[in-house]
Amino acid sequence: MRRGGLTIRILIGLAIVAFAFFKKCNNKTVNPYTDRVQNISMTTDQEISIGLQSAPEIAQQHGGLYPDQKLQTYIDMVGGKLVNSTMARETPYRYEFHLLADEKTINAFALPGGQIFITYALLSKLQSEDQVAGVLGHEIGHVLGRHSAERIAEHEFWKTISTGASVGADAGNLVNSIGQNVLLKNGREDELESDELGVQFMIKAGYNPEEMIEVMKILKEAAGTNRTPEFQSTHPDPEKRIEKIREAIKTYKQN
């Protein structure tokens, strides 16, 4: 009876794993803005909805919005210029830019669907409008690249695989570990893609893309202080990013 029960568990586990791979294959889609094939399990409307629902909580976690309308208007102006001058305006996303009151955490990030945040701690480190454009352009790249939606789909995939492995052979923890490593690797690739997109956006909007390199230097310097930038927590090494940014500048300035 025990052997029969184990066989059934293994078959059920294999069926769950097979379903996960079948679903992943059917979720393959080509991003029309990057031409990259991605595993996406949600619509753009769902991305927008997730971003809008999550934005208030995210703001609250960082002390709310920074209470200076002039600075917020400035962020809106730079972000709007980047969107309206580039292919970002052709996307269905609702780009909104938020200056967070957090004066300690050096960070900028984007939620799916177009909600983009920058902390006052990071803004206060930046020395020019071009550098602000570099940060916001990078975050717009995350939205347009559908990176959050891709990570969500990957998380769902590995969660299903883990369930199948747990049912079939009690190996869920091992598979969970593999999934986390894959997610981290994809995240780093996302950062490089967003840097490249940010360079394109800066050039199209009339900003100096060399200033994105200066942003990387600022982040590298900040990483050496007690105020560790969350902006770099899962990002590639700044020197690697600078190298790739220089390559992107050379490529897109010629086009």
Secondary structure per residue as TSV (DSSP state, phi and psi in degrees):
chain	resnum	aa	ss	phi	psi
A	1	M	-	360.0	-39.1
A	2	R	H	-64.8	-42.0
A	3	R	H	-64.4	-38.6
A	4	G	H	-65.4	-40.7
A	5	G	H	-65.0	-38.7
A	6	L	H	-65.0	-41.1
A	7	T	H	-60.8	-43.4
A	8	I	H	-62.4	-42.8
A	9	R	H	-61.7	-42.4
A	10	I	H	-63.2	-43.6
A	11	L	H	-63.5	-41.3
A	12	I	H	-64.3	-43.8
A	13	G	H	-60.3	-44.2
A	14	L	H	-63.8	-36.9
A	15	A	H	-65.0	-40.4
A	16	I	H	-64.9	-43.4
A	17	V	H	-63.2	-43.7
A	18	A	H	-61.4	-39.7
A	19	F	H	-63.2	-40.0
A	20	A	H	-61.2	-44.7
A	21	F	H	-69.3	-38.3
A	22	F	H	-61.5	-45.2
A	23	K	H	-64.0	-41.2
A	24	K	H	-63.2	-42.4
A	25	C	H	-62.8	-38.8
A	26	N	H	-74.6	-16.6
A	27	N	T	-88.1	-1.9
A	28	K	E	-63.8	130.4
A	29	T	E	-145.3	150.9
A	30	V	E	-94.5	123.0
A	31	N	-	-71.2	118.0
A	32	P	T	-68.5	-13.8
A	33	Y	T	-99.3	-21.5
A	34	T	T	-119.6	-11.5
A	35	D	-	63.6	19.0
A	36	R	-	-97.1	136.8
A	37	V	E	-78.3	128.0
A	38	Q	E	-130.5	157.7
A	39	N	E	-96.0	102.9
A	40	I	-	-124.9	130.6
A	41	S	-	-113.9	11.8
A	42	M	S	-138.9	161.2
A	43	T	-	-85.5	166.2
A	44	T	H	-63.5	-35.0
A	45	D	H	-62.0	-38.6
A	46	Q	H	-67.2	-38.2
A	47	E	H	-59.9	-47.5
A	48	I	H	-59.4	-44.5
A	49	S	H	-62.4	-43.9
A	50	I	H	-61.3	-44.1
A	51	G	H	-62.4	-45.4
A	52	L	H	-65.9	-38.6
A	53	Q	H	-70.2	-32.9
A	54	S	H	-86.1	-23.2
A	55	A	H	-56.3	-47.2
A	56	P	H	-59.9	-42.0
A	57	E	H	-65.6	-40.8
A	58	I	H	-61.4	-44.8
A	59	A	H	-60.8	-42.3
A	60	Q	H	-62.6	-37.9
A	61	Q	H	-64.8	-20.9
A	62	H	T	-111.2	27.7
A	63	G	T	80.5	14.4
A	64	G	S	83.2	-168.4
A	65	L	B	-84.3	148.3
A	66	Y	-	-68.5	128.8
A	67	P	S	-82.5	59.4
A	68	D	-	-143.8	102.7
A	69	Q	H	-64.9	-31.5
A	70	K	H	-64.1	-43.6
A	71	L	H	-67.1	-39.2
A	72	Q	H	-63.9	-41.3
A	73	T	H	-62.7	-37.4
A	74	Y	H	-62.7	-46.3
A	75	I	H	-62.0	-42.7
A	76	D	H	-61.5	-39.2
A	77	M	H	-64.8	-48.0
A	78	V	H	-64.7	-46.8
A	79	G	H	-61.8	-42.7
A	80	G	H	-63.4	-37.3
A	81	K	H	-64.7	-40.8
A	82	L	H	-65.6	-42.7
A	83	V	H	-67.3	-49.1
A	84	N	H	-73.4	-16.2
A	85	S	T	-97.0	-1.7
A	86	T	S	-134.2	-178.4
A	87	M	G	-67.6	-10.6
A	88	A	G	-58.7	-31.6
A	89	R	G	-68.5	-18.8
A	90	E	G	-85.7	-8.3
A	91	T	S	-82.7	160.7
A	92	P	S	-81.1	0.6
A	93	Y	-	-76.0	153.2
A	94	R	-	-103.6	93.7
A	95	Y	-	-77.9	122.3
A	96	E	E	-134.2	137.0
A	97	F	E	-113.4	133.2
A	98	H	E	-127.1	127.4
A	99	L	E	-95.5	117.0
A	100	L	E	-89.7	148.8
A	101	A	-	-75.9	-10.1
A	102	D	-	-57.3	114.7
A	103	E	S	-100.4	5.5
A	104	K	S	-114.1	-35.9
A	105	T	-	-92.5	115.2
A	106	I	-	-82.7	103.6
A	107	N	-	-158.0	155.0
A	108	A	E	-150.4	143.2
A	109	F	E	-160.1	165.4
A	110	A	E	-130.3	137.6
A	111	L	-	-90.6	158.9
A	112	P	T	-60.2	143.6
A	113	G	T	94.3	-9.2
A	114	G	S	121.2	0.8
A	115	Q	E	-81.9	116.5
A	116	I	E	-121.1	137.2
A	117	F	E	-128.2	144.7
A	118	I	E	-139.2	135.2
A	119	T	E	-83.0	154.1
A	120	Y	H	-62.5	-32.3
A	121	A	H	-58.0	-41.2
A	122	L	H	-75.0	-45.4
A	123	L	H	-56.5	-39.9
A	124	S	T	-67.3	-17.9
A	125	K	T	-84.6	-21.8
A	126	L	-	-79.9	145.6
A	127	Q	-	-112.1	-1.4
A	128	S	S	-159.5	163.6
A	129	E	H	-63.1	-34.8
A	130	D	H	-62.2	-37.9
A	131	Q	H	-69.7	-38.7
A	132	V	H	-61.0	-41.6
A	133	A	H	-63.4	-34.7
A	134	G	H	-63.7	-42.8
A	135	V	H	-67.0	-49.9
A	136	L	H	-67.3	-36.1
A	137	G	H	-62.9	-39.6
A	138	H	H	-60.2	-44.1
A	139	E	H	-69.7	-36.9
A	140	I	H	-59.7	-36.8
A	141	G	H	-60.6	-37.2
A	142	H	H	-63.1	-41.3
A	143	V	H	-66.3	-52.1
A	144	L	H	-63.7	-33.4
A	145	G	T	-77.3	-5.5
A	146	R	T	56.4	38.0
A	147	H	H	-67.3	-40.0
A	148	S	H	-64.1	-44.0
A	149	A	H	-61.9	-37.0
A	150	E	H	-67.6	-42.1
A	151	R	H	-65.6	-38.8
A	152	I	H	-62.0	-43.6
A	153	A	H	-64.5	-39.4
A	154	E	H	-65.8	-40.4
A	155	H	H	-61.5	-44.0
A	156	E	H	-62.2	-40.3
A	157	F	H	-61.4	-51.5
A	158	W	H	-69.4	-30.4
A	159	K	H	-64.8	-41.1
A	160	T	H	-67.7	-42.5
A	161	I	H	-59.4	-43.3
A	162	S	H	-61.4	-40.6
A	163	T	H	-61.8	-44.6
A	164	G	H	-63.1	-41.0
A	165	A	H	-68.1	-37.4
A	166	S	H	-64.9	-42.0
A	167	V	H	-66.8	-42.5
A	168	G	H	-81.9	-35.7
A	169	A	H	-151.6	16.8
A	170	D	S	54.0	40.5
A	171	A	-	-112.1	25.5
A	172	G	H	-61.0	-40.7
A	173	N	H	-62.8	-39.3
A	174	L	H	-63.6	-46.2
A	175	V	H	-67.2	-37.0
A	176	N	H	-59.0	-40.2
A	177	S	H	-63.6	-42.8
A	178	I	H	-61.0	-43.6
A	179	G	H	-60.4	-41.0
A	180	Q	H	-64.8	-39.6
A	181	N	H	-63.3	-40.6
A	182	V	H	-64.4	-42.1
A	183	L	H	-63.2	-39.5
A	184	L	H	-66.1	-41.9
A	185	K	H	-63.3	-44.3
A	186	N	H	-62.2	-36.9
A	187	G	H	-61.1	-42.0
A	188	R	H	-66.0	-38.9
A	189	E	H	-65.1	-36.6
A	190	D	H	-60.4	-40.8
A	191	E	H	-62.3	-42.3
A	192	L	H	-66.7	-38.8
A	193	E	H	-65.7	-39.9
A	194	S	H	-68.6	-35.4
A	195	D	H	-60.4	-44.4
A	196	E	H	-64.1	-43.7
A	197	L	H	-64.0	-39.6
A	198	G	H	-60.2	-39.5
A	199	V	H	-61.4	-46.2
A	200	Q	H	-57.8	-46.5
A	201	F	H	-63.5	-41.7
A	202	M	H	-61.9	-44.7
A	203	I	H	-63.3	-45.9
A	204	K	H	-62.3	-35.1
A	205	A	T	-87.9	-0.5
A	206	G	T	87.7	14.9
A	207	Y	-	-93.4	160.2
A	208	N	-	-84.8	109.3
A	209	P	T	-67.3	-18.1
A	210	E	H	-60.5	-25.1
A	211	E	H	-70.0	-17.4
A	212	M	H	-67.6	-32.2
A	213	I	H	-64.5	-40.1
A	214	E	H	-63.5	-35.3
A	215	V	H	-61.6	-42.9
A	216	M	H	-61.6	-38.1
A	217	K	H	-66.9	-38.8
A	218	I	H	-63.1	-43.2
A	219	L	H	-66.6	-38.1
A	220	K	H	-64.4	-42.9
A	221	E	H	-64.6	-41.3
A	222	A	H	-64.7	-30.7
A	223	A	H	-66.9	-19.3
A	224	G	T	-87.7	-1.0
A	225	T	S	-104.3	-179.0
A	226	N	S	-71.6	-18.3
A	227	R	S	-90.4	70.7
A	228	T	-	-59.8	125.5
A	229	P	-	-75.6	119.9
A	230	E	G	-61.1	-25.3
A	231	F	G	-52.3	-26.4
A	232	Q	G	-105.9	4.3
A	233	S	T	-58.0	-38.4
A	234	T	T	-124.2	25.1
A	235	H	S	-96.1	159.4
A	236	P	-	-64.2	164.1
A	237	D	-	-56.9	137.4
A	238	P	H	-53.5	-37.2
A	239	E	H	-64.1	-37.6
A	240	K	H	-64.3	-42.2
A	241	R	H	-66.0	-41.5
A	242	I	H	-60.4	-42.6
A	243	E	H	-58.9	-46.1
A	244	K	H	-68.6	-36.1
A	245	I	H	-64.3	-42.5
A	246	R	H	-60.6	-40.8
A	247	E	H	-63.3	-41.6
A	248	A	H	-66.1	-40.0
A	249	I	H	-61.6	-44.5
A	250	K	H	-62.4	-40.6
A	251	T	H	-67.6	-50.3
A	252	Y	H	-83.8	-20.1
A	253	K	H	-73.4	-22.4
A	254	Q	H	-81.3	-21.0
A	255	N	-	-84.2	360.0
